[in-house]
Amino acid sequence: MLLKPKLKPLVGLDIGSSAIKIVQLRETRTGYVLERLGVRQLEPELIVDGSVMDAGPIVETIKGLAADCKLKTKDVALAVSGHSVIVKRVKLSPMSEDELEEMIKWEAAQYIPFDINEVNLDFAILDGQAGDEAQGEMNVALVAVKKDKLASYTSLVTDAGLRPIVVDVDAFALENMYSVNYDASANEVVALINIGASVINMNILVGGTFGFTRDISIGGNRYTETIQKELNVSYAAAEAAKRGQQNREADVTAVDSIVATVNNEVAMEVSRSLDYFRTTTMHDHVHRLVLSGGGAKVKGLLDALAERCQVPLELANPFKQIEIDQKAVNADTLRESGIQAAVAVGLGIRRVGDR
């Protein structure tokens, strides 16, 4: 019997607009072990709406974080999201993967609102839902990323002395994280919601498989910017106030009122996305919301989401079923920043040669 070759591991590198996260996992016969975890904050305005404004400081941050983590490999998986990334679930006539490879460009032109020559395309044939085979259809996840967006992010990695091997989408990385930590029942509909600094990534899973995804252009920065504008305080004071840290520049009562207003705005956008999913699919019930990202820790947000969406929710644990190497992983970093690492964990599961 021939043994299946073990795929080479990759480092999960999540380049967010407010922080860089690194996760390195080791695969074992029973699951995964966390060997490296690192988080470093970025200065504001280096990445705005997913666009790189000043590459130099970002590159230096990645270099410093990689050195701190003492990575065992330079090969990384990274992810992109935002308005330059389009993900569609489409139904096509049954065909082989080779046939789809040949005609994907022409199929994609119907669904992608960009010049097809300005994007990189990829696809994955998904497991069918009930009735698809009888209707002579197959489900395909279609992904398009603008070439300039892809180039700017891969350049950050190469300039930092690392090698970008796999580029994923934030929403799919969340799905990977969920799949290794949680059991999905066949009929369960779960909305994974990652609240980052500038964008909320949503991936709704049906029976553990991608059913709908959307990136919402609002995140943790909205709180900071609104506090800064309404109270006329510095960015640093506004950021501290958002995190619940008292300071002389920001009145606590005024901050709480602003945070509550933005919480309602975030909850409304999430609720609208859930409603759109329900009205455009045959699934009229979402069973759970699973939240991750630094923004999920904002005071009062969970209550606002629960009230608006009327769906049970919980905070994700990206390391729920992952063994922790206690000697190599800083306990404080894990405790304080673990929920920010959901995308990086999903990327750390990727391997050279997988799809």
MOSULTA-V784619 format. One record per residue. N is the residue number from 1. RES is the residue in one small letter. OMEGA is omega in whole degrees, 0 to 359 (none if undefined). Layout:
N,RES,OMEGA
N,RES,OMEGA
This chain:
1,m,179
2,l,177
3,l,178
4,k,181
5,p,181
6,k,182
7,l,183
8,k,182
9,p,176
10,l,173
11,v,175
12,g,182
13,l,180
14,d,180
15,i,179
16,g,182
17,s,178
18,s,182
19,a,173
20,i,180
21,k,178
22,i,176
23,v,173
24,q,182
25,l,173
26,r,181
27,e,177
28,t,179
29,r,184
30,t,181
31,g,184
32,y,175
33,v,176
34,l,181
35,e,181
36,r,174
37,l,179
38,g,178
39,v,174
40,r,179
41,q,174
42,l,173
43,e,181
44,p,175
45,e,175
46,l,174
47,i,183
48,v,181
49,d,177
50,g,180
51,s,180
52,v,181
53,m,182
54,d,188
55,a,187
56,g,181
57,p,179
58,i,178
59,v,180
60,e,178
61,t,178
62,i,178
63,k,182
64,g,180
65,l,178
66,a,178
67,a,179
68,d,183
69,c,181
70,k,184
71,l,179
72,k,178
73,t,176
74,k,182
75,d,185
76,v,168
77,a,177
78,l,183
79,a,178
80,v,176
81,s,177
82,g,188
83,h,178
84,s,181
85,v,179
86,i,176
87,v,180
88,k,169
89,r,185
90,v,177
91,k,181
92,l,174
93,s,181
94,p,177
95,m,179
96,s,178
97,e,178
98,d,179
99,e,179
100,l,178
101,e,183
102,e,187
103,m,185
104,i,181
105,k,182
106,w,176
107,e,184
108,a,183
109,a,180
110,q,189
111,y,186
112,i,183
113,p,177
114,f,170
115,d,186
116,i,179
117,n,182
118,e,182
119,v,168
120,n,183
121,l,170
122,d,182
123,f,173
124,a,176
125,i,186
126,l,172
127,d,182
128,g,173
129,q,183
130,a,176
131,g,183
132,d,182
133,e,180
134,a,180
135,q,179
136,g,182
137,e,171
138,m,181
139,n,180
140,v,171
141,a,182
142,l,182
143,v,176
144,a,179
145,v,178
146,k,185
147,k,181
148,d,176
149,k,181
150,l,182
151,a,182
152,s,181
153,y,178
154,t,177
155,s,177
156,l,183
157,v,181
158,t,179
159,d,177
160,a,177
161,g,179
162,l,183
163,r,177
164,p,183
165,i,181
166,v,171
167,v,182
168,d,174
169,v,183
170,d,183
171,a,179
172,f,175
173,a,175
174,l,179
175,e,177
176,n,179
177,m,182
178,y,186
179,s,182
180,v,183
181,n,186
182,y,176
183,d,180
184,a,177
185,s,189
186,a,186
187,n,184
188,e,176
189,v,184
190,v,177
191,a,175
192,l,185
193,i,180
194,n,184
195,i,179
196,g,182
197,a,184
198,s,182
199,v,172
200,i,176
201,n,178
202,m,175
203,n,180
204,i,182
205,l,175
206,v,184
207,g,179
208,g,182
209,t,180
210,f,177
211,g,183
212,f,176
213,t,177
214,r,171
215,d,181
216,i,186
217,s,174
218,i,181
219,g,184
220,g,180
221,n,181
222,r,178
223,y,183
224,t,182
225,e,180
226,t,177
227,i,181
228,q,183
229,k,186
230,e,184
231,l,178
232,n,180
233,v,180
234,s,178
235,y,182
236,a,180
237,a,179
238,a,179
239,e,179
240,a,180
241,a,178
242,k,181
243,r,177
244,g,179
245,q,181
246,q,175
247,n,187
248,r,186
249,e,189
250,a,177
251,d,186
252,v,182
253,t,179
254,a,179
255,v,181
256,d,180
257,s,179
258,i,179
259,v,180
260,a,179
261,t,180
262,v,175
263,n,180
264,n,178
265,e,178
266,v,181
267,a,180
268,m,180
269,e,178
270,v,180
271,s,178
272,r,179
273,s,177
274,l,178
275,d,179
276,y,178
277,f,182
278,r,184
279,t,182
280,t,177
281,t,178
282,m,181
283,h,183
284,d,183
285,h,173
286,v,188
287,h,185
288,r,166
289,l,178
290,v,188
291,l,174
292,s,181
293,g,181
294,g,181
295,g,181
296,a,182
297,k,181
298,v,183
299,k,174
300,g,184
301,l,181
302,l,179
303,d,180
304,a,178
305,l,180
306,a,181
307,e,184
308,r,188
309,c,180
310,q,179
311,v,177
312,p,181
313,l,178
314,e,173
315,l,179
316,a,168
317,n,184
318,p,181
319,f,185
320,k,181
321,q,182
322,i,179
323,e,182
324,i,173
325,d,187
326,q,181
327,k,186
328,a,185
329,v,180
330,n,184
331,a,180
332,d,178
333,t,180
334,l,182
335,r,186
336,e,189
337,s,183
338,g,183
339,i,177
340,q,190
341,a,185
342,a,180
343,v,180
344,a,177
345,v,178
346,g,177
347,l,180
348,g,178
349,i,180
350,r,181
351,r,177
352,v,177
353,g,177
354,d,181
355,r,none
